[in-house]
């Protein structure tokens, strides 16, 4: 499980570095190149959503959409993990809301508990 989490973190870091490189390249390229790049990005996002539509139940997709408003980075990480699991054949059937909650609990870092003691 830790190796999967480490792999996801590594891919996310690589993705963030790629986005920074693309942003730097976008400043140097012309409007046509930027337009093509945006089209490619939109097409990739559409493919990703199509895969998620096939592997998630409607309730699970709704939970992801709601969570995306408050924690977009976490949702992105979870989507990448789900797609990776689907492509490697590690998913048996569709993922429902309960299974998605379990995955979210595994991905999220443990919450710190704060206690206040009065003297």
C-alpha atoms as one frame of an Amber mdcrd trajectory, in Angstrom:
protein
   0.000   0.000   0.000   2.862   2.363   0.852   4.529   1.616  -2.461   1.299
   2.530  -4.290   1.034   5.766  -2.355   4.686   6.578  -3.054   4.130   5.854
  -6.752   1.139   8.202  -6.807   3.133  10.928  -5.079   5.968  10.479  -7.569
   3.576  10.734 -10.524   1.909  13.806  -9.027   5.289  15.501  -8.564   6.214
  14.685 -12.166   2.858  16.051 -13.313   3.370  19.297 -11.385   6.857  19.702
 -12.848   5.454  19.100 -16.328   2.773  21.722 -15.760   5.415  24.242 -14.699
   7.466  23.453 -17.789   4.376  23.815 -19.972   3.562  27.154 -18.401   7.091
  28.384 -19.126   6.875  27.069 -22.688   3.453  28.667 -23.180   4.953  32.075
 -22.531   7.424  31.523 -25.370   5.079  29.976 -27.946   2.630  31.651 -30.275
  -1.158  31.687 -30.001  -1.607  28.739 -32.387   0.700  26.522 -30.339  -1.064
  27.518 -27.138  -4.423  26.731 -28.751  -3.232  23.262 -29.832  -1.867  22.593
 -26.387  -5.172  23.584 -24.786  -7.030  21.304 -27.198  -4.766  18.385 -26.310
  -5.274  19.059 -22.609  -9.069  19.169 -23.054  -8.997  15.920 -25.036  -6.930
  14.198 -22.352  -9.347  15.403 -19.659 -12.298  14.079 -21.697 -10.623  10.653
 -21.969  -9.953  10.637 -18.248 -13.591  11.456 -17.486 -14.748   8.701 -19.844
 -12.629   6.125 -18.011 -13.922   7.344 -14.648 -17.500   7.127 -15.936 -16.901
   3.451 -16.716 -15.376   2.527 -13.345 -17.370   4.668 -10.867 -21.018   4.471
  -9.863 -23.067   7.690 -10.088 -22.875   8.160  -6.292 -19.090   7.848  -6.341
 -18.804  10.329  -9.235 -21.022  12.751  -7.320 -18.796  12.448  -4.251 -15.720
  13.190  -6.372 -17.406  16.222  -7.927 -18.334  17.568  -4.497 -14.886  16.907
  -3.093 -13.234  18.561  -6.109 -14.582  21.943  -4.960 -12.723  21.804  -1.657
  -9.752  19.492  -2.335  -8.878  19.483  -6.062  -5.356  18.107  -5.555  -6.663
  15.148  -3.555  -9.284  14.383  -6.205  -6.674  14.566  -8.965  -4.460  12.145
  -7.059  -7.378   9.763  -6.471  -8.450   9.900 -10.114  -4.931   9.026 -11.251
  -4.842   6.107  -8.827  -8.255   4.841  -9.992  -7.290   5.053 -13.655  -4.014
   3.285 -12.938  -5.841   0.507 -11.087  -8.353   0.148 -13.930  -5.667  -0.016
 -16.606  -3.654  -2.605 -14.699  -6.742  -4.774 -14.159  -6.785  -4.509 -10.371
 -10.449  -3.424 -10.243 -13.212  -5.986  -9.946 -16.379  -4.243 -11.135 -17.418
  -0.681 -10.540 -16.366   1.309  -7.493 -19.264   2.442  -5.356 -19.420   5.249
  -2.811 -18.354   3.071   0.143 -15.267   1.780  -1.687 -14.405   5.334  -2.736
 -14.592   6.458   0.898 -12.134   3.711   1.851  -9.714   4.814  -0.863 -10.010
   8.417   0.284  -9.216   7.424   3.859  -6.095   5.577   2.668  -4.848   8.495
   0.585  -5.468  11.302   3.058  -2.737  11.972   5.571  -3.774  11.279   9.159
  -5.355  14.227  10.878  -3.531  15.772  13.754  -5.409  15.880  16.968  -5.042
  19.093  18.875  -5.706  19.208  22.584  -5.713  22.248  24.776  -4.837  21.769
  28.411  -5.492  24.473  30.894  -3.337  24.763  33.956
